[in-house]
Amino acid sequence: MNAVELAARYRVAKQPYYRPVGDEVALFEAAYSVRMPMMLKGPTGCGKTRFVEYMAWKLGKPLVTVACNEDMTASDLVGRFLLDATGTRWQDGPLAVAARIGAICYLDEVVEARQDTTVVIHPLTDTRRVLPLEKRRARARARRFSTRRVV
């Protein structure tokens, strides 16, 4: 599957219902325009996921969503080599997919992921804005968005 077909698979086709409650749309657009990573905080059910879906639709960008948990590994995010009938092949993880297709990557409940897993996200949030694919000796550029539930 080429990048155009892959991007089409992750597009938000229909406008999600979202009613702004303040200036969050303008703030998101401003952060997006300067490639600034964002972290959305709020209680469960307040609309963080719907807001990111709406913004992906509004910006015309594909959206790759990852439900983070304590069992997730760095390879789950970045990718890994797999064995198949023809030998060994690389399978991109959701962060690498998002980087390759220019998508917004939404890491839902990123604080639930283990620290040794989230360390792969750091180069995305600093000035480098890259995702090192150490196993492939490659790099990918990406945007990152995540959320945190406030209890």
C-alpha positions in Angstrom: 0.0 0.0 0.0 1.5 3.4 -1.0 1.5 6.5 1.2 -1.5 8.0 -0.6 -3.7 4.9 -0.1 -2.5 4.6 3.5 -3.3 8.3 4.2 -6.8 7.8 2.8 -7.3 4.9 5.2 -6.7 7.2 8.2 -8.7 10.3 6.9 -11.6 11.5 9.0 -14.1 11.3 6.2 -17.2 12.8 7.9 -17.2 15.9 10.1 -17.4 14.8 13.7 -19.8 16.8 15.9 -17.9 19.1 18.0 -19.0 22.4 19.6 -16.1 24.7 20.7 -16.4 25.9 24.3 -13.6 28.5 24.1 -10.7 29.3 21.9 -9.4 25.7 21.7 -9.8 25.5 17.9 -7.6 28.6 17.4 -5.1 27.4 19.9 -4.8 24.0 18.2 -4.4 25.6 14.8 -1.7 28.0 16.1 0.2 25.1 17.7 -0.2 23.0 14.6 1.0 25.8 12.3 4.3 26.0 14.2 4.6 22.2 14.7 4.3 22.4 18.4 3.3 19.1 20.2 0.2 19.4 22.4 -1.0 17.6 25.5 -4.7 17.8 26.2 -5.8 17.3 29.8 -9.3 16.7 31.1 -11.5 14.2 32.9 -12.8 11.1 31.2 -15.6 11.8 28.8 -14.9 15.6 28.4 -14.3 15.4 24.6 -10.5 15.2 24.1 -10.7 12.4 21.5 -13.7 14.1 19.7 -11.8 17.4 19.6 -8.7 15.8 18.0 -10.9 14.0 15.5 -12.6 17.3 14.7 -9.3 19.1 14.3 -7.9 16.3 12.0 -11.0 16.7 9.9 -10.8 20.5 9.9 -7.1 20.5 8.9 -7.7 17.8 6.3 -5.0 15.5 7.9 -5.1 11.8 8.5 -5.4 10.8 12.2 -3.6 7.8 13.7 -4.9 7.0 17.2 -3.1 4.8 19.7 -4.7 3.7 22.9 -1.8 3.6 25.3 -1.5 1.1 28.2 1.0 -0.3 30.6 1.7 -3.3 28.5 2.7 -1.3 25.4 6.3 -1.6 24.2 8.4 0.8 22.2 8.2 -1.6 19.3 4.4 -1.4 19.5 4.7 2.3 18.8 7.7 2.4 16.4 7.6 -0.9 14.6 9.3 -4.2 14.4 10.7 -6.9 12.1 8.3 -9.8 11.5 8.8 -13.2 10.0 6.6 -14.2 7.1 6.6 -16.8 4.3 9.2 -14.9 2.3 11.5 -14.1 5.2 11.9 -11.1 7.4 10.0 -7.8 6.8 9.6 -4.5 8.6 6.2 -3.6 10.0 5.8 0.1 10.9 4.1 0.9 14.2 1.5 3.6 14.4 4.1 6.4 15.1 6.1 5.5 12.0 2.9 5.2 9.9 1.8 8.7 11.1 5.2 10.1 10.2 5.3 8.6 6.7 1.8 9.8 5.8 2.0 13.2 7.5 -0.8 12.4 10.0 -1.6 13.7 13.4 -0.7 11.0 15.9 -3.0 11.0 18.9 -1.6 9.1 21.8 -4.7 8.5 24.0 -3.9 8.2 27.7 -0.1 8.5 27.1 0.6 8.6 30.8 -0.6 5.0 31.1 2.4 3.8 29.0 5.6 2.6 30.7 8.5 5.1 30.9 10.8 2.9 28.8 8.1 3.0 26.1 7.5 6.7 26.1 11.2 7.5 25.8 10.8 6.9 22.1 8.5 9.9 21.9 11.0 12.4 23.3 12.7 13.2 19.9 9.3 14.0 18.5 8.7 16.7 21.2 12.0 18.5 21.1 13.5 20.6 18.3 14.4 17.5 16.2 10.8 16.5 15.5 12.0 13.1 14.3 11.2 9.5 15.1 14.4 7.4 15.2 13.8 3.9 13.8 16.9 2.4 15.4 16.3 -1.1 14.1 16.1 0.2 10.6 18.8 2.8 10.9 16.3 5.4 9.7 14.4 8.5 10.8 10.9 9.7 10.2 9.4 13.2 10.8 6.1 13.4 12.6 3.7 15.5 14.7 2.5 14.2 18.1 -0.6 14.8 20.1 -1.5 13.1 23.3 -4.0 13.3 26.1 -4.0 12.7 29.8 -7.0 12.0 31.9 -7.3 14.2 35.0 -8.9 12.4 38.0 
